[in-house]
């Protein structure tokens, strides 16, 4: 005779909750690498040289203006390379 092990509803719920808990807690327990300043590419953040909905790099907390105003472009703490003060990207954060 074929005897199958029957699983009760209660034991199935316990196992399911244990698995779900493990899935939820894994990202919280495992450390992630911090992002280095200026390590994101313009493409990753959908950078554009024009403002978007009135938001621009010159008003962003991560933007560093050029040392001389006639230089034109500044730098960003998040985006690698030179950025236009009139530009915009997804990392925009108003000062």
C-alpha positions in Angstrom: 0.0 0.0 0.0 1.2 3.5 -0.8 1.3 5.6 2.3 1.7 9.3 1.7 2.7 11.6 4.5 -0.2 14.0 5.1 0.7 17.5 6.0 -1.6 19.4 8.3 -2.7 22.9 7.4 -1.0 24.2 10.6 2.4 22.8 9.8 2.2 24.0 6.2 1.4 27.5 7.5 4.3 27.4 9.9 6.7 26.4 7.1 5.3 29.0 4.7 5.7 31.8 7.3 9.3 30.7 8.1 10.2 30.8 4.4 8.5 34.1 3.9 10.3 35.5 6.9 13.6 34.4 5.6 12.9 36.0 2.2 11.9 39.3 3.8 14.8 39.4 6.3 17.6 38.4 3.9 18.1 41.9 2.4 18.1 43.5 5.9 20.7 41.2 7.3 23.1 41.0 4.4 25.2 44.2 4.0 25.2 46.0 0.7 28.2 47.9 -0.7 27.8 51.7 -0.3 27.8 53.7 -3.6 31.0 55.7 -4.1 30.6 59.4 -4.7 30.5 60.2 -8.4 30.4 56.5 -9.4 27.1 56.5 -11.2 27.1 57.1 -15.0 24.9 59.6 -16.7 23.1 56.9 -18.5 22.2 55.0 -15.3 20.5 58.1 -13.9 18.9 59.3 -17.2 20.9 62.5 -17.1 19.9 65.2 -19.6 21.5 68.7 -20.3 18.1 70.5 -19.9 15.9 71.0 -16.8 12.9 68.8 -16.2 9.7 70.4 -14.8 11.8 73.3 -13.4 14.2 71.0 -11.6 17.9 71.5 -12.5 21.4 70.5 -11.2 22.1 74.0 -10.0 19.3 73.6 -7.4 20.4 70.0 -6.4 22.0 69.2 -3.1 24.6 67.0 -4.8 25.7 69.7 -7.3 29.1 71.4 -6.8 29.4 74.6 -8.9 32.7 75.2 -10.9 35.4 77.2 -9.1 35.2 79.9 -11.7 31.7 80.9 -13.0 33.0 81.2 -16.6 33.9 77.5 -16.5 30.3 76.6 -17.2 30.0 73.1 -15.9 30.2 71.8 -12.4 30.5 68.4 -10.8 28.1 66.1 -8.9 28.6 64.0 -5.8 26.6 61.2 -7.5 27.1 61.5 -11.3 30.6 60.9 -12.7 32.0 63.6 -14.9 31.1 67.2 -15.6 27.4 68.2 -15.4 25.6 71.2 -16.8 24.0 73.5 -14.1 20.9 73.5 -16.3 20.9 69.6 -16.5 18.8 67.1 -14.6 18.9 63.4 -13.5 16.9 61.0 -11.5 19.1 61.6 -8.4 17.9 65.2 -8.1 17.3 66.3 -4.6 16.3 69.9 -3.9 18.6 71.8 -1.5 
